[in-house]
Amino acid sequence: MRIDNYRGREDETLPVGPDGQIQIPTLPTFDSSTLLGVDLSHYQGDVDFVKLKAAGCAFVFIKATEGTTIVDAKFASYRAGAKGVKMPAGHYHFFRPKADLQGQIDAFCNAVGSLQPGDLPPVLDVESPADWTGFTIVQRVAMVLGWLQGVEARLGVKPIIYINNPMCRDVLGSPAAFKDYMLWVAHYTSNAAPSIPLPWTAFTFWQYSERGTIAGVTGEVDLNRFAGTLADLQRLRKPGFAIDEGPAKSATPEPCPLSGFCFRLRDLLKRWLRLIFGR
């Protein structure tokens, strides 16, 4: 999910033009009812969540951990920023197959702690085919399912799998057990729908671009859409606050609701003192 010089995903086939250069797909077109979101890691730097929400961002996924030792440098601040504007937020772990499985479960759960109100289900980020060499398909699938089941046991929520078609098909063999989990599919295309990897028949989230731009984020950022309504998204997140359908409010503190009464009381006291003391 890192934003770098665009070269496509290493397991993604992109069209090449007559000049031999990669042709970057144009973005698909969505209607106004589509819920769009972003995913973030420290590569995005400082993010203004008030502007991000006002620009129409309905949800966010935030990198929490990678392997057994890495906690994303922006995880805590992004999580607080999303909570501050009541934006549903999910947190993801970048899986490293050569790292200890239990250590990766512990790293993620320790970083996230208990899920907070407004949190979306946790996510396992499964990519980078080169990292998976040296393991059989059975071993690879066992590692993925081991993390998913371990995190569900700790946090009480069934995680989401982030993956693309080639990774699922060629590296993991499209195991039927994956169908028990929601799919966040990565497919950069101008088509109206992504290529869905087996065993799934539909996606829950779709990462459709890694070259997006939106107010509140400097530079390029991954763009995603949710396959459902606002009510559907609300049902996915941990209860605790309602999703605000409108733009985020300014970060300026709200005035005290008693301020008008206090000013009137002060004026009455001044008048009373004038009547008694003549001043």
ZAVEX-512586 format. One record per atom (N, C-alpha, C): residue in one letter; y, x, z. Coordinates in steps of 0.02 Angstrom, whole numbers, padded with zeros to 5 digits, always signed. Layout:
BEGIN
AYXZ/...
***
This chain:
BEGIN
M-00060+00041+00000/M+00000+00000+00000/M+00063+00043+00000/R+00054+00107-00001/R+00112+00151-00001/R+00152+00143-00065/I+00219+00141-00058/I+00262+00139-00116/I+00278+00211-00135/D+00257+00231-00194/D+00269+00299-00217/D+00285+00294-00291/N+00288+00349-00326/N+00298+00346-00399/N+00242+00304-00428/Y+00259+00254-00467/Y+00208+00206-00489/Y+00161+00238-00539/R+00097+00234-00523/R+00045+00259-00568/R-00013+00210-00569/G-00001+00152-00539/G-00055+00103-00533/G-00102+00124-00477/R-00145+00080-00458/R-00195+00098-00408/R-00248+00140-00442/E-00279+00186-00404/E-00328+00230-00434/E-00390+00192-00457/D-00399+00131-00432/D-00457+00091-00453/D-00434+00030-00494/E-00377+00035-00524/E-00350-00020-00564/E-00339+00004-00635/T-00360-00036-00684/T-00349-00019-00754/T-00284-00051-00777/L-00237-00011-00799/L-00173-00035-00823/L-00167-00023-00898/P-00131-00068-00933/P-00123-00059-01005/P-00082+00003-01021/V-00098+00035-01077/V-00062+00094-01099/V-00031+00079-01167/G+00033+00094-01175/G+00068+00081-01237/G+00053+00132-01291/P+00080+00121-01352/P+00069+00167-01408/P+00093+00238-01394/D+00142+00244-01350/D+00168+00311-01333/D+00127+00345-01279/G+00073+00313-01257/G+00030+00342-01207/G+00054+00331-01136/Q+00109+00295-01127/Q+00136+00283-01060/Q+00107+00218-01031/I+00099+00218-00966/I+00074+00157-00932/I+00126+00102-00940/Q+00103+00042-00957/Q+00147-00015-00962/Q+00143-00054-00897/I+00199-00055-00860/I+00201-00089-00796/I+00204-00165-00808/P+00159-00204-00779/P+00160-00276-00791/P+00224-00308-00767/T+00248-00358-00805/T+00304-00397-00781/T+00279-00443-00726/L+00325-00468-00685/L+00305-00509-00629/L+00288-00579-00651/P+00238-00610-00618/P+00224-00680-00633/P+00281-00725-00611/T+00283-00785-00638/T+00336-00833-00621/T+00307-00887-00575/F+00343-00901-00520/F+00321-00952-00473/F+00374-01006-00467/D+00354-01067-00447/D+00403-01119-00437/D+00434-01112-00367/S+00483-01153-00354/S+00523-01145-00293/S+00484-01161-00230/S+00427-01194-00237/S+00388-01213-00177/S+00341-01156-00154/T+00335-01104-00195/T+00289-01049-00178/T+00315-01009-00119/L+00272-00995-00072/L+00291-00954-00014/L+00278-00881-00029/L+00331-00841-00027/L+00327-00770-00043/L+00339-00728+00019/G+00309-00669+00021/G+00317-00624+00077/G+00312-00551+00055/V+00318-00506+00102/V+00314-00434+00088/V+00265-00402+00136/D+00244-00341+00120/D+00208-00301+00170/D+00244-00234+00176/L+00244-00209+00238/L+00287-00152+00255/L+00248-00097+00291/S+00268-00035+00279/S+00248+00021+00320/S+00310+00064+00329/H+00303+00121+00363/H+00361+00162+00378/H+00396+00188+00315/Y+00363+00185+00258/Y+00394+00207+00195/Y+00455+00165+00177/Q+00458+00103+00202/Q+00515+00060+00188/Q+00576+00076+00232/G+00569+00117+00282/G+00626+00135+00324/G+00651+00076+00364/D+00716+00075+00378/D+00745+00021+00417/D+00747-00043+00376/V+00728-00099+00406/V+00727-00164+00373/V+00771-00212+00412/D+00813-00249+00376/D+00856-00301+00406/D+00819-00367+00398/F+00788-00390+00452/F+00747-00450+00448/F+00789-00513+00441/V+00850-00513+00464/V+00894-00571+00453/V+00906-00580+00379/K+00924-00526+00344/K+00935-00529+00271/K+00870-00545+00235/L+00815-00515+00258/L+00751-00526+00226/L+00732-00600+00228/K+00740-00632+00285/K+00723-00702+00290/K+00771-00746+00250/A+00836-00729+00253/A+00885-00767+00215/A+00872-00763+00140/A+00840-00709+00117/A+00824-00701+00046/A+00763-00741+00025/G+00730-00774+00073/G+00674-00817+00056/G+00606-00790+00075/C+00604-00735+00111/C+00540-00707+00133/C+00510-00751+00188/A+00450-00777+00175/A+00420-00826+00221/A+00372-00794+00271/F+00348-00734+00256/F+00300-00701+00300/F+00300-00626+00286/V+00270-00588+00331/V+00267-00515+00322/V+00202-00489+00350/F+00175-00438+00316/F+00119-00400+00343/F+00143-00330+00358/I+00125-00303+00416/I+00151-00240+00441/I+00093-00192+00454/K+00100-00131+00428/K+00048-00081+00443/K+00051-00063+00517/A-00007-00068+00549/A-00012-00050+00620/A-00043+00019+00628/T-00103+00028+00598/T-00141+00089+00611/T-00177+00113+00549/E-00201+00175+00553/E-00241+00206+00500/E-00290+00254+00533/G-00354+00248+00514/G-00404+00291+00545/G-00407+00280+00620/T-00416+00335+00657/T-00423+00330+00730/T-00362+00353+00768/T-00315+00385+00734/T-00260+00417+00772/T-00190+00397+00750/I-00183+00366+00692/I-00116+00353+00665/I-00093+00283+00683/V-00037+00279+00717/V+00000+00216+00727/V+00063+00222+00685/D+00075+00173+00641/D+00133+00178+00597/D+00197+00183+00637/A+00240+00228+00615/A+00301+00243+00653/A+00348+00183+00659/K+00342+00135+00613/K+00387+00077+00613/K+00353+00014+00639/F+00291+00020+00660/F+00254-00040+00679/F+00290-00081+00733/A+00308-00049+00787/A+00338-00085+00843/A+00405-00117+00824/S+00447-00080+00788/S+00513-00106+00771/S+00507-00162+00719/Y+00462-00156+00671/Y+00452-00210+00622/Y+00425-00272+00656/R+00379-00263+00702/R+00350-00321+00737/R+00404-00357+00776/A+00446-00319+00811/A+00500-00350+00849/A+00550-00384+00803/G+00564-00353+00745/G+00611-00383+00697/G+00587-00449+00670/A+00522-00452+00653/A+00494-00515+00628/A+00495-00569+00682/K+00478-00549+00743/K+00478-00598+00798/K+00549-00623+00811/G+00598-00579+00803/G+00667-00597+00816/G+00694-00652+00771/V+00666-00657+00710/V+00689-00709+00664/V+00634-00763+00654/K+00584-00762+00698/K+00529-00811+00695/K+00495-00811+00627/M+00481-00751+00602/M+00445-00744+00538/M+00371-00730+00553/P+00325-00771+00527/P+00254-00757+00537/P+00237-00686+00513/A+00201-00649+00555/A+00185-00579+00540/A+00112-00564+00553/G+00081-00530+00505/G+00013-00505+00514/G+00015-00429+00517/H-00036-00399+00545/H-00038-00326+00554/H-00102-00299+00525/Y-00097-00243+00489/Y-00156-00219+00454/Y-00176-00148+00474/H-00241-00135+00465/H-00270-00069+00478/H-00295-00040+00413/F-00273+00021+00397/F-00297+00057+00338/F-00361+00093+00357/F-00417+00070+00328/F-00483+00095+00348/F-00498+00163+00316/R-00523+00208+00357/R-00545+00274+00334/R-00620+00280+00349/P-00662+00275+00296/P-00734+00273+00307/P-00764+00335+00340/K-00730+00392+00334/K-00757+00453+00365/K-00736+00460+00438/A-00695+00414+00462/A-00675+00414+00533/A-00722+00369+00573/D-00725+00381+00638/D-00770+00343+00681/D-00753+00268+00681/L-00804+00227+00671/L-00793+00154+00665/L-00765+00125+00730/Q-00798+00139+00786/Q-00774+00110+00849/Q-00705+00137+00866/G-00692+00199+00849/G-00626+00227+00860/G-00572+00191+00821/Q-00589+00167+00761/Q-00541+00130+00720/Q-00530+00060+00748/I-00582+00029+00773/I-00574-00037+00806/I-00529-00030+00867/D-00543+00021+00907/D-00503+00032+00968/D-00430+00047+00951/A-00420+00090+00900/A-00351+00109+00882/A-00310+00048+00863/F-00339+00005+00822/F-00302-00055+00800/F-00290-00102+00858/C-00341-00118+00895/C-00334-00167+00949/C-00288-00142+01004/N-00290-00077+01017/N-00245-00049+01068/N-00172-00051+01045/A-00161-00040+00980/A-00092-00041+00954/A-00065-00112+00953/V-00106-00159+00931/V-00083-00228+00924/V-00082-00263+00992/G-00129-00247+01036/G-00135-00283+01099/G-00158-00354+01085/S-00142-00400+01128/S-00158-00470+01114/S-00111-00497+01061/L-00136-00543+01020/L-00093-00572+00969/L-00037-00611+01001/Q+00022-00607+00972/Q+00081-00639+00999/Q+00096-00704+00961/P+00133-00750+00992/P+00152-00811+00956/P+00184-00795+00889/G+00160-00828+00837/G+00186-00815+00770/G+00146-00766+00729/D+00099-00730+00761/D+00059-00680+00725/D+00009-00714+00679/L+00002-00687+00619/L-00050-00706+00572/L-00114-00668+00590/P-00172-00687+00561/P-00233-00650+00576/P-00227-00576+00558/P-00264-00533+00593/P-00263-00462+00577/P-00295-00450+00508/V-00280-00392+00480/V-00302-00376+00412/V-00336-00308+00410/L-00392-00303+00373/L-00423-00239+00358/L-00406-00221+00286/D-00372-00164+00278/D-00351-00139+00213/D-00407-00094+00186/V-00441-00117+00133/V-00498-00080+00105/V-00478-00057+00035/E-00467+00008+00027/E-00448+00036-00038/E-00467+00110-00041/S-00438+00146-00089/S-00451+00218-00098/S-00525+00233-00109/P-00553+00217-00168/P-00624+00227-00181/P-00649+00298-00169/A-00607+00348-00182/A-00629+00417-00173/A-00650+00432-00101/D-00620+00395-00053/D-00637+00407+00017/D-00708+00384+00034/W-00736+00342-00009/W-00800+00311+00007/W-00860+00347-00024/T-00848+00401-00058/T-00903+00439-00087/T-00945+00469-00031/G-01010+00477-00045/G-01056+00504+00005/G-01089+00452+00048/F-01070+00388+00038/F-01101+00333+00075/F-01135+00286+00025/T-01191+00256+00046/T-01223+00205+00005/T-01183+00140+00011/I-01196+00094-00035/I-01163+00029-00031/I-01180-00007+00034/V-01242-00001+00055/V-01262-00033+00119/V-01221-00005+00177/Q-01212+00061+00178/Q-01173+00092+00231/Q-01100+00071+00228/R-01073+00067+00168/R-01003+00048+00160/R-00990-00023+00185/V-01034-00069+00164/V-01026-00138+00186/V-01034-00144+00261/A-01081-00107+00289/A-01092-00109+00361/A-01030-00086+00399/M-00995-00036+00373/M-00934-00012+00406/M-00880-00065+00405/V-00871-00096+00346/V-00819-00148+00340/V-00834-00207+00386/L-00896-00231+00384/L-00914-00288+00427/L-00911-00268+00500/G-00927-00206+00516/G-00924-00183+00585/G-00853-00187+00612/W-00804-00166+00571/W-00734-00170+00594/W-00713-00242+00601/L-00728-00283+00551/L-00708-00354+00553/L-00737-00389+00614/Q-00801-00379+00627/Q-00833-00412+00683/Q-00808-00384+00750/G-00797-00319+00752/G-00773-00288+00814/G-00703-00312+00833/V-00659-00317+00783/V-00591-00340+00796/V-00591-00414+00814/E-00632-00454+00781/E-00636-00525+00797/E-00659-00534+00869/A-00707-00494+00891/A-00732-00499+00959/A-00678-00481+01010/R-00635-00434+00993/R-00582-00412+01039/R-00522-00459+01039/L-00502-00482+00980/L-00440-00521+00975/L-00451-00596+00970/G-00513-00617+00956/G-00528-00688+00953/G-00507-00723+00889/V-00492-00684+00837/V-00470-00712+00773/V-00508-00677+00717/K-00532-00716+00669/K-00568-00687+00612/K-00517-00653+00566/P-00526-00588+00551/P-00478-00552+00510/P-00480-00572+00436/I-00430-00547+00401/I-00423-00554+00328/I-00443-00488+00296/I-00473-00491+00236/I-00489-00430+00198/I-00439-00421+00143/Y-00407-00362+00141/Y-00363-00342+00085/Y-00403-00297+00039/I-00408-00316-00024/I-00450-00278-00071/I-00431-00299-00142/N-00452-00259-00192/N-00444-00281-00261/N-00513-00287-00294/N-00513-00312-00355/N-00576-00326-00389/N-00620-00264-00399/P-00593-00210-00429/P-00637-00151-00439/P-00665-00122-00375/M-00625-00121-00323/M-00648-00094-00259/M-00705-00136-00231/C-00697-00201-00233/C-00748-00246-00207/C-00812-00242-00248/R-00804-00242-00314/R-00862-00244-00359/R-00898-00176-00363/D-00860-00123-00377/D-00891-00059-00393/D-00908-00017-00332/V-00869-00023-00279/V-00879+00019-00220/V-00920-00016-00167/L-00910-00082-00160/L-00942-00119-00106/L-00995-00168-00130/G-01000-00178-00196/G-01053-00220-00222/G-01045-00294-00212/S-00984-00317-00200/S-00968-00389-00192/S-01016-00424-00144/P-01021-00402-00082/P-01070-00431-00036/P-01053-00504-00018/A-01105-00545-00015/A-01095-00616+00000/A-01062-00627+00068/A-01073-00582+00115/A-01046-00590+00183/A-00971-00590+00184/F-00939-00561+00134/F-00865-00559+00133/F-00835-00629+00126/K-00874-00676+00100/K-00847-00743+00089/K-00829-00778+00154/D-00855-00753+00209/D-00838-00783+00274/D-00767-00767+00297/Y-00733-00723+00259/Y-00666-00700+00278/Y-00616-00720+00224/M-00555-00731+00245/M-00502-00746+00197/M-00486-00685+00155/L-00466-00697+00093/L-00452-00643+00045/L-00378-00634+00035/W-00356-00572+00042/W-00290-00550+00020/W-00303-00503-00039/V-00293-00527-00099/V-00312-00489-00158/V-00252-00451-00186/A-00264-00390-00208/A-00213-00350-00241/A-00227-00350-00316/H-00181-00377-00355/H-00187-00377-00428/H-00118-00382-00458/Y-00097-00329-00492/Y-00029-00326-00521/Y-00033-00349-00593/T-00010-00408-00605/T-00015-00439-00670/T+00042-00488-00680/S+00058-00503-00743/S+00107-00554-00758/S+00075-00623-00764/N+00009-00626-00758/N-00026-00690-00762/N-00007-00735-00702/A-00019-00799-00711/A-00002-00847-00658/A-00050-00844-00599/A-00107-00810-00607/A-00156-00805-00553/A-00190-00737-00557/P-00213-00712-00502/P-00246-00646-00502/P-00320-00651-00521/S-00350-00594-00533/S-00422-00589-00542/S-00454-00591-00473/I-00497-00639-00461/I-00527-00648-00395/I-00594-00612-00392/P-00603-00565-00346/P-00667-00531-00340/P-00720-00576-00309/L-00781-00569-00334/L-00837-00603-00301/L-00848-00570-00233/P-00869-00607-00183/P-00898-00674-00185/P-00848-00730-00177/W-00783-00715-00175/W-00733-00767-00166/W-00722-00806-00231/T-00695-00865-00223/T-00675-00905-00281/T-00600-00921-00279/A-00567-00903-00224/A-00495-00916-00218/A-00466-00865-00169/F-00401-00855-00173/F-00368-00809-00128/F-00327-00848-00076/T-00313-00815-00020/T-00267-00842+00029/T-00198-00810+00021/F-00197-00743+00012/F-00136-00707-00004/F-00149-00665-00067/W-00096-00656-00106/W-00101-00616-00168/W-00044-00566-00170/Q-00061-00502-00169/Q-00011-00450-00179/Q-00004-00440-00255/Y+00052-00464-00282/Y+00060-00465-00354/Y+00104-00410-00382/S+00137-00372-00339/S+00178-00317-00363/S+00188-00266-00307/E+00192-00202-00326/E+00211-00151-00278/E+00279-00121-00296/R+00314-00156-00341/R+00380-00132-00364/R+00434-00184-00354/G+00426-00226-00304/G+00475-00279-00293/G+00537-00255-00258/T+00589-00295-00262/T+00650-00283-00225/T+00672-00348-00192/I+00701-00342-00132/I+00725-00401-00096/I+00777-00378-00045/A+00824-00421-00033/A+00877-00406+00016/A+00845-00392+00084/G+00872-00342+00118/G+00846-00323+00184/G+00801-00262+00182/V+00775-00246+00123/V+00732-00187+00114/V+00764-00141+00063/T+00772-00078+00080/T+00799-00030+00033/T+00743-00002-00011/G+00754-00005-00077/G+00703+00021-00123/G+00650-00030-00138/E+00594-00006-00165/E+00540-00051-00187/E+00494-00068-00129/V+00464-00127-00136/V+00420-00153-00083/V+00366-00196-00114/D+00308-00199-00082/D+00254-00243-00106/D+00273-00316-00097/L+00258-00356-00149/L+00273-00428-00147/L+00207-00467-00146/N+00207-00521-00109/N+00147-00562-00100/N+00164-00636-00103/R+00114-00676-00119/R+00122-00748-00115/R+00065-00777-00074/F+00079-00835-00044/F+00030-00870-00003/F+00006-00930-00042/A-00058-00942-00041/A-00087-00997-00079/A-00090-01060-00036/G-00033-01086-00019/G-00032-01146+00022/G+00039-01167+00037/T+00045-01217+00079/T+00110-01244+00098/T+00134-01212+00163/L+00194-01229+00183/L+00220-01205+00246/L+00177-01229+00304/A+00153-01290+00299/A+00109-01317+00352/A+00043-01277+00355/D+00017-01258+00297/D-00044-01217+00295/D-00032-01149+00328/L+00026-01119+00313/L+00043-01054+00343/L+00050-01061+00418/Q+00080-01117+00440/Q+00089-01128+00511/Q+00022-01133+00547/R-00027-01163+00514/R-00093-01169+00545/R-00128-01102+00552/L-00110-01054+00510/L-00142-00988+00513/L-00118-00946+00571/R-00054-00953+00589/R-00026-00907+00639/R-00041-00931+00709/K-00036-00884+00756/K-00048-00901+00826/K+00007-00947+00851/P-00010-01003+00884/P+00041-01049+00907/P+00089-01016+00956/G+00148-01045+00961/G+00197-01019+01008/G+00267-01034+00988/F+00280-01035+00922/F+00345-01059+00898/F+00336-01089+00829/A+00378-01137+00812/A+00376-01168+00747/A+00409-01123+00696/I+00383-01125+00635/I+00413-01086+00581/I+00478-01119+00560/D+00531-01081+00559/D+00597-01106+00537/D+00599-01105+00462/E+00610-01164+00431/E+00610-01168+00358/E+00673-01140+00327/G+00727-01137+00365/G+00791-01115+00337/G+00801-01041+00345/P+00858-01016+00319/P+00874-00945+00327/P+00882-00927+00400/A+00871-00864+00414/A+00880-00840+00482/A+00952-00845+00502/K+00964-00858+00565/K+01032-00861+00590/K+01058-00790+00602/S+01123-00785+00607/S+01153-00720+00621/S+01129-00694+00688/A+01128-00627+00694/A+01107-00597+00757/A+01161-00604+00811/T+01220-00632+00794/T+01273-00641+00844/T+01249-00688+00898/P+01258-00671+00962/P+01233-00715+01016/P+01266-00784+01013/E+01226-00834+01031/E+01252-00902+01033/E+01301-00909+01091/P+01354-00949+01083/P+01401-00959+01140/P+01367-00997+01196/C+01391-00984+01256/C+01363-01019+01314/C+01376-01094+01308/P+01325-01137+01317/P+01336-01209+01309/P+01384-01238+01361/L+01397-01202+01416/L+01442-01227+01468/L+01513-01200+01459/S+01524-01160+01406/S+01589-01127+01401/S+01646-01177+01396/G+01638-01232+01358/G+01691-01281+01351/G+01706-01315+01417/F+01654-01332+01455/F+01664-01362+01520/F+01701-01315+01568/C+01683-01251+01566/C+01715-01202+01610/C+01789-01196+01596/F+01807-01195+01531/F+01878-01191+01514/F+01916-01253+01538/R+01886-01312+01532/R+01920-01373+01555/R+01928-01373+01631/L+01877-01350+01666/L+01881-01346+01739/L+01936-01298+01761/R+01942-01242+01725/R+01995-01194+01741/R+02064-01225+01733/D+02073-01263+01678/D+02138-01296+01667/D+02154-01347+01721/L+02104-01385+01743/L+02115-01434+01796/L+02135-01400+01862/L+02103-01343+01877/L+02120-01307+01938/L+02192-01281+01935/K+02212-01256+01877/K+02281-01232+01869/K+02331-01287+01882/R+02318-01347+01853/R+02363-01404+01863/R+02366-01425+01936/W+02309-01425+01969/W+02305-01445+02039/W+02345-01396+02083/L+02339-01330+02067/L+02376-01280+02105/L+02451-01287+02095/R+02471-01305+02033/R+02543-01315+02020/R+02570-01373+02061/L+02530-01428+02066/L+02552-01486+02105/L+02560-01470+02179/I+02514-01428+02205/I+02516-01412+02277/I+02569-01360+02293/F+02570-01307+02253/F+02614-01250+02269/F+02676-01247+02226/G+02681-01293+02178/G+02740-01295+02135/G+02744-01237+02087/R+02688-01209+02067/R+02689-01154+02019/R+02626-01155+01978/
***
